[in-house]
């Protein structure tokens, strides 16, 4: 969301901010975009920080466009 993202792995709490300068056209699909990149990063055994970064990156990409699918990043854009 607007405040960024937070994750806890049982030992470490990681918080990353959202970019304040980003203009949102439509927030539809932002959560799905975040979640898909976050989970796929964890499946690929990336660190929790990398997973959060990828989630934010994908969510921010989606809100630049109208609708829930346009702007979703591809694997090559994340890994």
N, C-alpha and C positions, 0 to 999 in steps of 0.2 A: 504494500500500500504506500501511501504518501510518506510514511515514516520509515520505510525500508523493510528489512526482513531480519528475523531473529531465529536462531536454531540452537538447540541444546543436545549434546550427545551423551549426557550422563556425567560428564566431567567439565566440559567447556561450553560456555555460552558465547555465541558469535553473533554480533549485530553488524549489519551493513546498511548504510543509508541509501535512500532513493535519490536520484538526481532531481534537484529542485528546479533546474532550468528546463526540464522536459515539458513540452506542451502536450497534454492529452487531448486527442480527438474523440476517442471513445474507449471507455474502460472495459467494455465487453470482451471477455476472453483473457484478460490480464492474469487472473488467478490460475486459469487453466494453463496458460503459457508458462507462468512461473513454475507451477507444479510439475509439468511435464519435463522441463529442463532440470529442475532440482532433483527429481527422482531418477531421471536417466543418468545424471552425473553420479549419483550414489551407486547406481547399478554398475557403472563403469569404474567404481572404486576410487572416485575422486574424493578429495578432502571435503569436509563440511563447508569450509570457506569457499572452495571452488564451486560447490553445488549451489550455495547461496548466490554467488556472483553470476553463475549461469542462469539461475532462476530469475534474478532481477533483470539481467540482460534480455532474456526472452520476453518477460512481462512488459518491460519498457518498449520493446520493439513492437509489440502488438498494439499498444495504446496510441501509436502514431497514426493508425489507420482506422477506418470505419469497419466494424464487424469483428468477429472472433477469430478468424483464420488468417486474414491478411497480416503479414508482418511476422508470422511465426518463423523462427530461425531454423535453419537446417543443421544437421549434425556437423557439417564442415565449418559452420559459423560458431559452434560452441566448443568443439574439441580439436 
